[in-house]
Amino acid sequence: MQYIVTVQEAVTAFTPGLEPTAAELDAIEAEMPVISAEVELLDAQIMTLDRLPNELDACRLRRAWHRVLAAHRDLANRTAGTSLPGGAA
């Protein structure tokens, strides 16, 4: 008989360098409107899973999709003028 052992310790081993850097936290903060809009769209889609979407659901889905598009547009416009370090000249 072979015993199955867990690898919990190897998976969750602490490494000091795993904390997010300030630049990574800033990038997450910049993308937060997109993340929030996508969560709102997902919530609207989940509400319509168990039934046929009525007119209000369709309107809610459309508004959520437009918020996602607007958030992506705003993020692209905000980051268009900035250059990332390490890029080509």
C-alpha positions as CSV (number, residue, x, y, z in Angstrom):
1,M,0.0,0.0,0.0
2,Q,1.3,3.5,-0.9
3,Y,0.4,6.4,1.2
4,I,-0.4,9.7,-0.4
5,V,1.4,12.6,1.4
6,T,0.5,16.2,1.2
7,V,2.8,18.8,-0.2
8,Q,1.2,21.6,1.7
9,E,4.5,22.7,3.2
10,A,6.2,23.0,-0.2
11,V,3.3,24.9,-1.8
12,T,2.9,27.4,1.0
13,A,6.5,27.8,2.0
14,F,7.3,31.4,2.9
15,T,9.7,33.2,0.6
16,P,10.6,36.8,1.6
17,G,10.5,38.1,-2.0
18,L,6.9,37.1,-2.6
19,E,5.4,40.4,-1.4
20,P,4.1,42.7,-4.1
21,T,6.3,45.7,-4.8
22,A,5.1,49.2,-4.7
23,A,5.0,49.3,-8.5
24,E,2.8,46.2,-8.7
25,L,0.5,47.7,-6.1
26,D,0.3,50.9,-8.1
27,A,-0.5,48.9,-11.3
28,I,-3.3,47.0,-9.4
29,E,-4.7,50.4,-8.2
30,A,-4.6,51.8,-11.7
31,E,-6.6,48.7,-13.0
32,M,-9.1,48.7,-10.1
33,P,-11.9,50.5,-12.1
34,V,-11.6,47.8,-14.8
35,I,-11.6,45.1,-12.2
36,S,-14.7,46.6,-10.5
37,A,-16.5,47.0,-13.9
38,E,-15.8,43.4,-14.8
39,V,-17.0,42.1,-11.5
40,E,-20.2,44.1,-12.0
41,L,-20.7,42.6,-15.4
42,L,-20.1,39.1,-14.0
43,D,-22.7,39.7,-11.3
44,A,-25.2,40.8,-13.9
45,Q,-24.5,37.7,-16.0
46,I,-24.8,35.4,-12.9
47,M,-28.2,36.9,-12.2
48,T,-29.5,35.8,-15.6
49,L,-28.1,32.2,-15.4
50,D,-31.2,30.5,-14.0
51,R,-33.8,32.4,-16.0
52,L,-34.4,34.0,-19.3
53,P,-33.3,37.6,-19.2
54,N,-36.2,40.1,-19.1
55,E,-36.0,43.7,-20.3
56,L,-34.5,44.9,-17.0
57,D,-31.8,42.2,-17.1
58,A,-30.9,43.1,-20.7
59,C,-30.6,46.7,-19.7
60,R,-28.5,45.8,-16.7
61,L,-26.2,43.6,-18.8
62,R,-25.8,46.3,-21.5
63,R,-25.0,49.0,-18.9
64,A,-22.4,46.7,-17.2
65,W,-20.8,45.9,-20.6
66,H,-20.6,49.7,-21.4
67,R,-18.9,50.3,-18.0
68,V,-16.4,47.6,-18.8
69,L,-15.6,49.2,-22.2
70,A,-15.4,52.7,-20.7
71,A,-13.1,51.5,-18.0
72,H,-10.8,49.8,-20.5
73,R,-10.8,52.9,-22.7
74,D,-10.0,55.1,-19.7
75,L,-7.2,52.8,-18.7
76,A,-5.7,52.7,-22.2
77,N,-5.9,56.5,-22.5
78,R,-4.3,57.0,-19.1
79,T,-1.4,54.7,-19.8
80,A,-0.9,55.6,-23.5
81,G,1.4,58.5,-22.7
82,T,3.6,56.6,-20.2
83,S,6.5,54.5,-21.1
84,L,7.5,51.3,-19.2
85,P,11.1,50.8,-18.1
86,G,13.0,48.3,-20.1
87,G,11.2,48.9,-23.4
88,A,12.7,49.5,-26.8
89,A,14.0,53.0,-27.5
